[in-house]
Amino acid sequence: MSSTDEKPGKGVYTCTKCGQRVILDDNSDILPPCPKCEATNYKP
C-alpha cells in the first residue's frame, strides 16, 4: 500500500476508499490526496 506524499514510482494507483485511479508518469512524482474523495491510501 502507498500513501499520500510518497514517491512510489511510475504506475497506476487505486484509492482504497473510492477506487479512483491516479497515474504517476515519473519516478519523482508524489502521490496526491485522492482527487475524488481526499483519501490518502492507495493500492498498486
C-alpha positions in Angstrom: 0.0 0.0 0.0 1.2 3.5 -0.7 0.2 6.8 1.0 0.0 10.5 0.1 3.3 12.2 -0.1 5.2 9.0 -1.0 7.1 8.6 -4.3 6.1 5.0 -5.2 7.4 5.2 -8.8 5.6 5.1 -12.2 2.3 3.3 -12.4 -1.4 3.4 -11.7 -2.6 3.6 -8.1 -6.1 3.0 -7.0 -7.7 4.7 -4.0 -8.5 2.2 -1.3 -11.6 4.2 -0.3 -13.4 5.0 -3.6 -11.5 3.3 -6.3 -10.4 6.4 -8.1 -7.2 5.8 -10.2 -4.2 8.1 -10.1 -1.5 7.7 -12.8 2.1 8.7 -12.0 4.2 9.3 -15.1 7.6 9.8 -13.4 9.5 8.1 -10.6 9.8 11.5 -8.8 6.0 12.2 -8.8 4.4 12.3 -5.3 1.0 10.7 -4.7 -1.6 13.4 -4.1 -4.7 13.1 -1.9 -7.4 11.3 -3.9 -8.9 13.9 -6.3 -12.3 12.4 -5.8 -12.7 11.7 -2.0 -9.5 13.2 -0.5 -8.4 9.8 1.0 -4.7 9.2 1.4 -4.1 5.5 0.9 -3.7 3.7 -2.5 -3.0 0.2 -3.7 -0.9 -0.5 -6.8 
